[in-house]
Amino acid sequence: MRANRRLRLLHGRGSRMPAWLAGPGRIDRLEIVDIETVETVLFWDREAREATRMARMLHADLAQLEVEDFLAKWSAIAPEES
């Protein structure tokens, strides 16, 4: 089963401004949530521009990878890494 059928990406922005206008202090939250249980599986806090790039990569992997492969790949990335 593709990851995007069981998992959902939530991108919480630190302000209403787009990432390219955001100041360096803005922190965005990225969460991968299990659709069935509504529990957070993975979580990252990132600078706004980095979070936008990471969200694009997460969306692509959600569409291409199986659930187990997706979790194995992204679980290896610690909250302070990218």
C-alpha positions in Angstrom: 0.0 0.0 0.0 1.3 3.4 -0.9 2.2 5.6 2.0 -0.1 8.4 0.9 -3.1 6.0 1.4 -2.3 5.5 5.1 -0.3 8.6 6.1 -0.9 12.3 5.8 1.5 15.3 5.9 0.5 18.3 8.0 2.5 21.5 7.6 2.0 24.0 10.4 3.3 27.4 9.5 4.7 29.8 12.0 3.0 32.8 10.3 0.7 33.6 7.4 3.6 34.8 5.2 4.9 32.6 2.5 8.2 30.9 3.2 10.2 33.0 0.8 9.1 36.2 2.7 9.5 34.7 6.2 12.3 35.9 8.5 15.0 33.6 9.7 13.3 33.1 13.1 10.1 31.5 11.7 9.8 27.9 12.6 7.3 25.6 10.7 6.1 22.2 12.0 6.0 19.1 9.8 4.0 16.1 11.0 3.3 12.7 9.5 0.0 11.5 10.8 -1.5 8.0 10.6 -5.0 8.5 9.0 -6.6 5.5 10.8 -5.5 6.3 14.4 -4.9 10.1 13.9 -1.6 9.7 15.8 1.6 11.6 14.9 4.1 9.1 13.6 6.9 11.6 12.7 7.5 15.2 13.6 10.0 17.9 12.7 10.5 21.6 13.5 12.3 23.4 10.7 13.1 26.9 9.5 10.4 28.1 7.0 12.4 27.7 3.8 13.8 24.3 4.8 10.4 23.1 5.9 9.0 24.0 2.5 11.7 22.0 0.7 11.3 19.1 3.1 7.5 19.1 2.6 8.0 18.7 -1.2 10.3 15.7 -0.6 7.9 14.2 1.9 5.0 14.6 -0.6 7.0 12.9 -3.3 8.0 10.0 -1.1 4.5 9.6 0.2 3.2 9.1 -3.4 6.0 6.8 -4.5 7.0 4.6 -1.5 5.3 1.9 0.4 4.4 2.7 4.0 7.2 0.6 5.5 9.8 2.0 3.1 8.7 5.6 3.8 8.8 5.1 7.6 12.2 3.5 7.4 13.7 6.3 5.2 12.2 9.2 7.2 12.6 7.8 10.7 16.4 7.9 10.2 16.2 11.7 10.0 16.3 13.1 13.5 14.3 16.2 14.4 17.3 18.5 14.2 18.6 17.1 10.8 17.3 17.4 7.3 
